[in-house]
Amino acid sequence: MMIRMTRVRAPELRGRGWLNTGGRSYSITDFRGRIVLLDFWTFCCINCLHVLDELRPLEERYHDVLDVIGVHSPKFEHERDPAALAAAVQRYGVTHPVLDDPDLRTWDQYAAKAWPTLCVVDPEGYVVASMAGEGHADGLARLIEELVREHTARGTLRRGDGSYVPAPEPGTDLRFPAKAIVGPAGELLVADAAHHSIAVLDGLEIVARRIGSGRRGRADGPAETAEFSEPNGLCRLPADVAATVGYDLVVADTVNHLLRGVRLDTGEVSTVAGTGRPWRGTVDFDAHPALDVDLSSPWDVVWYDGRVIVAMAGIHQLWWFDPVRSTAGVYAGTTVEALRDGPLEQVFMAQPSGLSVSADGSTLWIADSESSALRYVRDGQMGTAIGQGLFDFGHMDGKGGEALLQHPLGVAALADGTVLIADTYNGAVRRYDPATDLVSTVATGLAEPSGITVLPDGGLVVVESAAHRLVPLSLTEGLTAEPVRLRTERPPTLLAPGEVSLRVVFTPAPGQKLDETYGPSTRLEVSASPPELLVSGAGVGTELERTLVLSSTVERGVLQVVARAATCDDDGEHAACYLTRQDWGVPIIVTPDGARRLPLILRGLDDQ
């Protein structure tokens, strides 16, 4: 199905300033003669981070004709801070110019509705494609090749170097450390994310040795030559398990989509789970050979209930890994990005990023970052202690149901039954007491704390990621912070009550066709928060169009739409196949004069 897009001039690029340009500002006309790929992203969004990784080969391959421009359009208040954005650009190795768009001016001009959104502008300055989500790399390559041929023939293509100017890096021993745990001799083992290695510390400051070469990659082998890509979580195996499997440490090797095993005595690194391909399949709670499963940005790992539990941030689930049997599978979640409690196979999560187990082993605590929530697993059920949804966040103490966090990445269960939360975007540490259901602030002024480590003597260490260090943590009881209640301010979509036509637009990339080899080529899942917003139309189907019925008694809410499409090359017997997927959280207001159509573009092309 080919969808014709209206041929329009690319709107101007407007924002607060530019990064990675050596101080220069740009207009969209400065890129005339070049192919421009606009990447609308926000640095909290795991799917946006996936796209950054997908774009790296394209940037290298087409560097003489292609300009990738990141348009940073923030979700959280902290992401509006220009210093925080500059740190994120360095943290995630962004190698193209970035426009700081804190007020979503350029986002609105290009009609973006989801993180991430990609727009392609041709050398004559026209928007020729728009797409949401990840998995578009092959299609983009085909489109770029087509544009190169067309505009070379027309004489409108300008070749040359791009506009990227790297920022200087500080020479710190740690570079955006993510998590830390205590090693067998009391030493601290640190996931040194931007140095792509595991640092073994003598005290809190001296790096005694490293496991990993420091180069971004995925090589197994000795400590000096092994490679990681932005490792985050670390888990020491029980001694008897470690003796059986031959490694002591499990590492969540996030950008490689792998779990790695490490022998701490020799530093030898091996791959123990994952293929290295990002997961884009279906939910399956069965056991599978660990080296045959596709993972998606594993962010943290912890030993719980006789297995390694994995915070699979990239697909909003928890997984399990059995190192003895070398098997893995889904533990909790449906892949829908939202907040819903209940039986583990039915819950919704939103980028789980931190794990910790209670002292008695009964409860698994989870920092569910995109819903700004503290979740827990107990007796086969998931509940929420703190958190109100994808778009509500802030800094408020009090009862758990009323308290607010802002994108927490770490959690630590203490011996007294309380739980500490690395409240990352608030720069704070919070304490939750399950006995009283009270939340308090116990430390502030931290630079993106992403993990908390409990030492053998009961002392505490916080991983202060954006300050590139670990520091002792002193809890200040009774500390009060100015209450702040915030909500993501994206323009809501006005829809009428009653019947509304939902249509997800998808056009296969040049040279591809929809693929039904393994079943229907498309899938659409719709839900709502609150559930009462949808009178009918919720659920899963195979068509990308559906009639929804919106309640006339619910004034506002969020429509959660998950769409995917399978395609394959249309030439040859052994054609390669691809899966494109996107989640939308669409804030809506129900009003009598609202629209009765809701189009969402998964991939749209100009067919002129």
Beta strands, then each sheet from edge to edge (+ up, - down):
strand 1: 8-9
strand 2: 17-19
strand 3: 35-41
strand 4: 66-72
strand 5: 98-100
strand 6: 117-121
strand 7: 126-132
strand 8: 177-182
strand 9: 188-192
strand 10: 197-202
strand 11: 206-211
strand 12: 231-236
strand 13: 249-253
strand 14: 258-262
strand 15: 269-273
strand 16: 288-289
strand 17: 298-304
strand 18: 307-312
strand 19: 317-322
strand 20: 327-332
strand 21: 342-343
strand 22: 352-357
strand 23: 364-368
strand 24: 373-378
strand 25: 381-386
strand 26: 392-395
strand 27: 398-399
strand 28: 410-413
strand 29: 419-423
strand 30: 428-433
strand 31: 438-443
strand 32: 449-454
strand 33: 460-464
strand 34: 469-472
strand 35: 484-487
strand 36: 493-495
strand 37: 498-506
strand 38: 512-514
strand 39: 522-529
strand 40: 534-536
strand 41: 539-541
strand 42: 545-550
strand 43: 556-569
strand 44: 577-590
strand 45: 597-605
sheet 1: 1+ 7- 6+ 3- 4- 5- 2+
sheet 2: 1+ 7- 45+ 37+ 42- 40+
sheet 3: 8+ 9- 10+ 11-
sheet 4: 12+ 13- 14+ 15-
sheet 5: 16+ 20- 19+ 18- 17+
sheet 6: 21+ 25- 24+ 23- 22+
sheet 7: 26+ 35-
sheet 8: 27+ 31- 30+ 29- 28+
sheet 9: 32+ 33- 34+
sheet 10: 36+ 44+ 43- 38+
sheet 11: 36+ 44+ 43- 39+ 41-
end
